[in-house]
Structure formats: structure tokens, C-alpha cells
Amino acid sequence: MPTNVESPFFNSMTARFWTYTYHFKRPAGTSRGVMHEKPAFFLEVTVDGFRGQGECGLLPGLSVDDHPDYENQLQSLCDFFHASGDKVWREWASHGLPEDLWRDWLPWPSILFAWEQALRSWTHAAEGGDGKRLFDTPFTRGETGVPINGLLWMGDRCYLSEQSEVRIQEGFDCIKMKIGALALDQERAILTDLRHLRPDLQLRVDANGAFSADEALAVMENLHAFTLHSMEQPCPASDRAGLARVAEQGVIPTALDESLIGVTDPLERDALRVPWHRLVDHLRIGGLRRAFGYSAVGIELAAFGRLSRLGHRQFIHQQPSCPNGSQSRPVMDALDRLLFAPGCSAERQASVLAAAQDWLSGADELSLFTSGSTGRPKAWTVQRNHVLESIHATAVAFQLGPKTRSALAMDVAGTGGRLMLWRALELGMTPCSATRARPA
């Protein structure tokens, strides 16, 4: 019987996982200690002869789902896949994971992210690809790069200088250096060397929670002359008050990393919001869906990485408020509560998210398109402040605001649907997208 024929007596689903240990070529030093190896777990699902893979990038001692029964959870997931069958897998691939199922697995974010990867990997393979392209972007097509930082691991001054020269030769314009393990004067000397090598380098430092709030503020003052882009995780993740104080008073912008581990509740997440940068790791906060929730207030978002031993990371640059001056909380909450009707296609969901990102970009000018009812759709440009005037006038006339649901049945490619979505995001409403869009 062909594997693409649905039958209650045939299940083409197979699922398995396996482990792999990465061994560092050279011990990697951080303020939390020295790493010699890192375990990894890989999830593989085969349906209709097509294979999807995902990586669980567990970080021992750091990941919220670092539990002794981790492998038992992976095995139970594989058993669940087989019990659910190939038809259910195809539904997940087309429409995404159901909300209740996704929330059930939030305590295991690295596994959940591997599951999302496997679905996208399988979809790419089923569409004729090699299963390694999770998103269709210029970066994944090999047409352009993604700006990221070159990392300097902790070590003595000679080792750090050697790494610096290599990173610059590799073409990095931004260097991030681990700090907090060496004496501050030694770390200053290394930053001085970097500035001499390339005066135009963007420099970032990562403390991995090494300092108290008072120490972090003093270190920032000491390093202020180097015009650093940011200091990542200056205080321990548990010191929320200290982080907020450093972010508000420090002369160098603060970036969060470890503080976001295990933060899955929108209210708890919002409590972290002060003027800082966020580095969102899918593996530790709940997969792609949760990362997109964080990116609601992002100005720049770039997901990158490849399957097979490279891992995935998402960098989000956050500002304290939207570029138009309005506070970002209503926008963030609305996008986090964006609802899609059962059966809503992946294409429809992607188009809605893309239209939302257009608004959240903060651009002063926004592109819209006519409906195409009298010919081919035509592009036209509108000023953001004019859209805001329209949004707030409508809100007053119809008494719209937070906790109001907004049905989104129109195609967001057209002006009508796009303005409906932007209004809901700006006012803190809950946009509810229909399964299919009617023409705008």
C-alpha cells in the first residue's frame, strides 16, 4: 500500500531519538566555570518516507528542563508520535501544534523546539527539499548573511588576542568577549587591544551573571570609555531587582540571556521589561512560538542556524518603547495573544505574522497595497503618524481597547486587512484570525 494513502490499518510514522556529545577542541571558559563537553539530543520523525529532524540543545546546569528523566521524556514523546499516527503529524505540519498540546510541553522547551524543527524539516523534505531549510529566507537560500558577533572565550591575554585576530580575519564587525573571570585590568587590556586592531569594531561583553548590581555598575563605569554596545547578563538571573537597577542606572546598555530561561508566562515576561536588549534562545524559553512572543516588541529579528550540530539561536534587539514613542506593552500582549482558528494554514499564519512585523518595525513610512479589484494590486505609501491618527479616532468612536477581540477575516496583503491587524496590535486588542482570508 502506498505510504501516502490514509488507512486505519497502516501507520507510516516512525520516531526515534539519539544522543551525541560535543567535545570542545579547547576548554571553554566562562564566569560559571570551564566547559569541556556538551551533550546533545536529536529527534527524528519519518512519515510517508520523508524525514524530519530537530536538535535538543540541552545545557546542563542551566536549562530549565535539565532533569534526570530527560531521555525518558524524549522516549515518551516518540511513543506519543507513533500513537498519534501519520495523519495527526500532517495536521501539525500544516496548522501548527494545538495550543493545549504546546502548553503541556512548555516545561521542556529544548524538546519542544526540536519538535518544531522536526515539523519544519519534515515539511521541507515533503515539498521536495533536503529537510534542512526550516524557513525560506534569503539567508537560508544562501543569498545573504546574517550579522552576528564573533565570540571570544575566556582565557589568558595571549589566547584572547589570538582569538581576536582570528575573528577579525573571519570578517566579523562585532566581537563579544566573556568577562568576569579575569582581573578587570586584564580585561581592559584585551579590550584596548581590540580597539587598536579595529577602531570601528562593535564590542559587546558577556558577564554570565558574574556581578552584583553594585559591582556591575562599577564595571560599567570602568569600561564606559570603550563605547561598548551592551553588557550581557551582568547579574545572576535570580537577581531581578539588581538587573532592573543596572539596566536603568548603568552607563552601558544591559542585555538579558539567562534571565529569560523558564519564563513562559506573559506577565512574568513583562516584568522583565526595562530598556535593555534581549537575546532569545529557542532552546530555553519554549521554542519558536514563545520566541515570536518575545519578538513582538523587537525592532530587529533574525533567526539563523542549521540542523546537524550547529544549533539555533534568535537575536532580538529591543528598545524601551516603540519608535513612535508609545509604550510597547499593549503591542506585545496583543501579539502574544494572537489567535488562529483551527485549521488556519501555515501560509495564513505566516502572512499575518509578517504583516505584524511590518507595523512593529517602527518605520515612519509603511507600504500598503490596493485590493486589485480593478486591476493588478498597486503599492502605495502611508505615513505612520497618519495611521496612528486613524487608529485612535476609531478607538474613540467604537470604544475599542485592551481585552477587546478583533476578528481578522480579511487578507492582510490588502490595505483593509492590514489596517485591522495594525489597529488591534496598537490598541492591545486580541486579533482572531479566520481559517481563510477573504479578499481585502
Beta strands, then each sheet from edge to edge (+ up, - down):
strand 1: 14-30
strand 2: 33-47
strand 3: 50-56
strand 4: 150-152
strand 5: 174-178
strand 6: 202-206
strand 7: 230-232
strand 8: 254-256
strand 9: 276-280
strand 10: 298-305
strand 11: 312-318
strand 12: 339-340
strand 13: 365-369
strand 14: 379-383
strand 15: 405-410
strand 16: 430-438
sheet 1: 1+ 2- 3+
sheet 2: 4+ 5+ 6+ 7+ 8+ 9+ 11- 10+
sheet 3: 12+ 16+ 15+
sheet 4: 13+ 14-
end
